[in-house]
């Protein structure tokens, strides 16, 4: 059975978002607040991280490392 994806940008307050996420089979999103809400209400999550974030992109021979910039 296929289900349609929902596009609810800006359409829910936090209470309603939590209630909706509690009923979801799975939640797929970029790393954001709703990912943490879904996890808190027991919904399985897939969180997508961008390659541009420090520590997530192979920088030297495939090793992952954090890069810090102090100014």
Secondary structure, 3 states (H helix, E strand, C coil): CCCCCCCCCCCCCHHHHHHHHHHCCCEEEECCHHHHHHHHCCCCEEEECCCCCCCCCCCECCECCCCCCCC
